[in-house]
């Protein structure tokens, strides 16, 4: 009499996570700090050093320096304190990045303030790569979503989604609105920091789900025709957003929202 041996499903475990970001990106620092605090120390942090990296990091550094929240620790100090390696590359989409991800046997790649990632990179991790876009998809895609959202009268929020060939169009994992109250009088930089904090929380939630279930649960992918335009980096839009807040003319204040009004 033969015996049928069934292979048990893989036991869920703490995922091996790689953080991809521009070198010392303040947003990436917020994410890395939260991951380490919750026990999801990155297996590796891969950071791009370039002219584009310097511009993006300078903008975020200024915002977080002005905000009322304390600055996050540097990736250098976090890596030394928690023992994870850092790799500085000239381009994120490089053979060096691919080789490092394969060598680290990562389950998930998280984008903590990075450029557009190619399929050669996002196809390496076992469970895929994910981005916490600081905007309410599908309404707002691309660069400077906090500023553009305020300027165009779109609710602020963060959307956690799979990274695919099409920018910000991958299947959603989670979405959370960042409510803005006119009575709070928050400055632009405080809203930028709040989206960073929410993004970090969503990344932790993803890691907890992988640890518990052994996989990432995704929703249906939204058809591309439902997405709004992909916004570009324009230096003047921050000033316009600040003026909207200063005049109290943002169209999506929580206390002025129509109860039945829904977005997305």
C-alpha positions as CSV (number, residue, x, y, z in Angstrom):
1,X,0.0,0.0,0.0
2,X,1.5,3.3,-1.1
3,X,1.5,6.4,1.0
4,X,0.9,9.8,-0.5
5,X,3.3,12.4,0.9
6,X,2.0,15.9,0.7
7,X,4.5,18.8,0.6
8,X,3.4,21.3,3.3
9,X,3.1,24.9,2.3
10,X,6.0,27.1,3.1
11,X,5.9,28.4,6.7
12,X,5.4,32.2,6.9
13,X,8.4,34.0,8.2
14,X,9.8,37.4,8.6
15,X,10.5,38.6,5.1
16,X,13.9,39.6,3.8
17,X,13.4,43.2,2.7
18,X,15.5,45.4,0.4
19,X,15.1,49.2,0.6
20,X,15.8,51.1,-2.7
21,X,16.1,54.8,-2.5
22,X,18.2,57.8,-3.5
23,X,21.2,58.2,-1.3
24,X,20.2,59.2,2.2
25,X,16.7,60.2,1.0
26,X,14.8,61.6,4.0
27,X,11.7,59.6,3.0
28,X,13.8,56.4,2.8
29,X,15.2,57.3,6.3
30,X,11.6,57.5,7.7
31,X,10.8,54.2,6.2
32,X,14.0,52.5,7.4
33,X,13.6,53.8,10.9
34,X,10.0,52.5,11.1
35,X,11.0,49.1,9.7
36,X,13.8,48.7,12.2
37,X,11.6,49.7,15.1
38,X,9.1,47.0,14.1
39,X,11.7,44.3,13.7
40,X,11.9,44.3,9.9
41,X,15.5,45.3,9.6
42,X,16.4,45.5,5.9
43,X,18.6,42.8,4.4
44,X,20.2,45.6,2.4
45,X,19.7,49.2,1.5
46,X,20.6,50.1,-2.1
47,X,21.0,53.9,-2.7
48,X,21.5,55.8,-5.9
49,X,24.1,58.7,-5.9
50,X,23.4,61.0,-8.9
51,X,22.5,64.5,-9.8
52,X,18.8,63.6,-9.8
53,X,19.3,62.0,-6.4
54,X,20.9,65.1,-5.0
55,X,18.0,67.3,-6.2
56,X,15.2,65.1,-4.8
57,X,16.9,64.6,-1.5
58,X,17.6,68.3,-1.1
59,X,13.9,69.1,-1.6
60,X,12.8,66.5,1.0
61,X,15.5,67.5,3.4
62,X,14.2,71.1,3.4
63,X,10.6,70.0,3.9
64,X,11.4,67.6,6.8
65,X,13.8,70.2,8.4
66,X,10.9,72.7,8.4
67,X,8.3,70.3,9.7
68,X,7.4,70.1,13.4
69,X,8.5,66.5,13.6
70,X,12.1,65.5,14.5
71,X,14.3,64.5,11.6
72,X,14.7,60.8,11.1
73,X,18.1,59.2,11.7
74,X,20.4,58.8,8.7
75,X,20.7,55.5,6.8
76,X,24.3,55.4,7.8
77,X,23.5,55.5,11.5
78,X,20.6,53.1,11.1
79,X,22.8,50.6,9.2
80,X,25.5,50.7,11.9
81,X,23.0,50.4,14.7
82,X,21.0,47.5,13.2
83,X,23.7,45.8,11.2
84,X,22.4,46.0,7.7
85,X,24.6,46.7,4.7
86,X,24.4,49.7,2.4
87,X,25.3,49.7,-1.3
88,X,25.8,53.0,-3.2
89,X,25.3,52.7,-6.9
90,X,25.5,55.2,-9.8
91,X,22.1,54.1,-11.1
92,X,19.4,52.1,-9.4
93,X,18.7,50.1,-12.6
94,X,22.3,48.7,-12.8
95,X,23.7,45.2,-13.0
96,X,25.2,45.9,-9.6
97,X,21.8,46.4,-8.1
98,X,20.4,43.2,-9.6
99,X,23.4,41.2,-8.4
100,X,23.1,42.6,-4.9
101,X,19.4,41.8,-4.7
102,X,20.0,38.2,-5.9
103,X,22.9,37.8,-3.4
104,X,20.7,39.0,-0.6
105,X,17.9,36.6,-1.5
106,X,15.2,39.2,-0.9
107,X,11.5,38.5,-0.7
108,X,10.3,42.1,-1.2
109,X,11.8,45.3,-2.5
110,X,10.4,48.5,-1.0
111,X,10.9,51.9,-2.7
112,X,11.7,54.6,-0.2
113,X,12.2,57.6,-2.6
114,X,13.7,56.2,-5.8
115,X,13.4,56.8,-9.5
116,X,11.6,54.7,-12.1
117,X,12.6,51.1,-11.5
118,X,13.1,48.7,-14.5
119,X,11.8,45.2,-14.8
120,X,15.3,43.9,-14.5
121,X,15.2,45.1,-10.9
122,X,11.6,44.7,-9.8
123,X,11.4,41.1,-11.2
124,X,14.2,39.9,-8.8
125,X,12.5,39.7,-5.4
126,X,10.4,36.6,-4.8
127,X,7.2,38.5,-3.9
128,X,7.8,41.6,-6.0
129,X,8.6,45.3,-5.5
130,X,6.2,47.8,-3.9
131,X,6.0,51.6,-3.8
132,X,4.1,53.7,-1.3
133,X,3.1,56.6,-3.6
134,X,2.3,59.8,-1.6
135,X,-0.8,60.5,-3.6
136,X,-4.4,59.1,-4.0
137,X,-4.2,56.9,-7.1
138,X,-5.6,56.9,-9.7
139,X,-6.2,60.6,-9.5
140,X,-2.6,61.8,-9.0
141,X,0.5,60.1,-10.4
142,X,4.1,61.1,-10.9
143,X,6.3,63.7,-9.1
144,X,5.5,66.0,-6.3
145,X,2.1,64.5,-5.6
146,X,1.5,66.3,-2.3
147,X,2.1,69.7,-3.9
148,X,0.0,68.8,-7.0
149,X,-2.8,67.4,-4.9
150,X,-3.1,70.7,-3.0
151,X,-2.8,72.8,-6.1
152,X,-5.4,70.8,-8.0
153,X,-7.8,70.2,-5.2
154,X,-7.3,66.4,-4.8
155,X,-7.4,64.7,-1.4
156,X,-4.0,63.9,0.1
157,X,-3.1,60.3,0.8
158,X,-0.8,57.4,0.2
159,X,-1.3,54.4,-2.1
160,X,0.7,51.2,-1.6
161,X,1.0,49.4,-5.0
162,X,3.0,46.8,-6.9
163,X,5.8,48.2,-9.1
164,X,5.3,47.5,-12.8
165,X,6.5,48.9,-16.1
166,X,3.8,51.6,-16.0
167,X,4.6,54.3,-13.4
168,X,2.3,54.1,-10.4
169,X,-0.2,51.8,-12.2
170,X,0.5,48.5,-10.4
171,X,-2.1,46.6,-8.4
172,X,-3.0,48.2,-5.1
173,X,-2.3,46.6,-1.7
174,X,-3.6,49.4,0.5
175,X,-4.6,53.1,0.4
176,X,-5.0,55.6,3.2
177,X,-6.2,59.2,3.0
178,X,-4.3,61.9,4.9
179,X,-7.0,64.1,6.2
180,X,-6.3,67.9,6.2
181,X,-8.2,70.0,8.6
182,X,-8.4,73.8,7.9
183,X,-8.7,74.4,11.7
184,X,-5.3,72.7,12.3
185,X,-3.4,75.3,10.1
186,X,-0.8,72.7,9.1
187,X,2.0,74.0,6.9
188,X,3.0,72.3,3.6
189,X,6.1,70.7,5.1
190,X,4.0,69.1,7.9
191,X,1.8,67.5,5.3
192,X,4.8,66.1,3.4
193,X,6.1,64.6,6.6
194,X,2.7,63.1,7.4
195,X,2.6,61.3,4.0
196,X,6.1,59.9,4.8
197,X,4.9,58.6,8.1
198,X,1.8,57.0,6.6
199,X,3.9,55.4,3.8
200,X,6.2,53.9,6.4
201,X,3.2,52.5,8.3
202,X,1.8,50.9,5.1
203,X,5.2,49.3,4.4
204,X,5.2,47.8,7.9
205,X,1.7,46.5,7.3
206,X,2.9,44.8,4.2
207,X,5.8,43.2,6.0
208,X,3.5,42.0,8.8
209,X,1.1,40.5,6.2
210,X,4.0,38.6,4.6
211,X,5.2,37.4,7.9
212,X,1.7,36.2,8.8
213,X,0.5,34.8,5.4
214,X,3.6,34.2,3.4
215,X,2.4,36.4,0.6
216,X,1.2,39.9,-0.4
217,X,-2.6,40.3,-0.9
218,X,-3.3,42.6,-3.8
219,X,-6.5,44.1,-5.1
220,X,-7.5,44.2,-8.7
221,X,-5.4,46.3,-11.0
222,X,-7.2,49.4,-12.1
223,X,-7.4,49.9,-15.9
224,X,-4.9,52.5,-17.2
225,X,-7.6,54.6,-18.8
226,X,-8.9,55.5,-15.3
227,X,-5.6,57.0,-14.2
228,X,-5.1,60.8,-14.2
229,X,-2.1,62.5,-15.9
230,X,1.4,61.7,-14.8
231,X,2.6,65.0,-13.1
232,X,6.1,66.3,-13.7
233,X,8.6,67.9,-11.3
234,X,8.0,71.7,-11.5
235,X,9.8,73.9,-9.0
236,X,7.0,76.4,-8.9
237,X,4.2,74.1,-7.8
238,X,5.4,74.0,-4.2
239,X,4.9,77.8,-3.9
240,X,1.5,77.6,-5.4
241,X,0.5,74.8,-3.0
242,X,1.7,76.9,0.0
243,X,-0.4,79.9,-1.2
244,X,-3.5,77.7,-1.4
245,X,-3.0,76.6,2.2
246,X,-2.1,80.1,3.3
247,X,-5.4,81.4,1.9
248,X,-7.4,78.5,3.2
249,X,-8.6,77.6,-0.3
250,X,-7.7,73.9,-0.4
251,X,-10.8,72.2,-1.8
252,X,-10.5,69.0,0.3
253,X,-10.5,70.2,3.9
254,X,-12.0,67.4,6.0
255,X,-14.5,69.7,7.8
256,X,-15.7,71.1,4.4
257,X,-16.2,67.7,2.8
258,X,-19.7,66.7,1.7
259,X,-20.5,63.6,3.7
260,X,-21.4,61.5,0.7
261,X,-18.4,62.6,-1.3
262,X,-16.0,59.8,-2.2
263,X,-12.8,59.7,-4.1
264,X,-10.9,57.1,-6.0
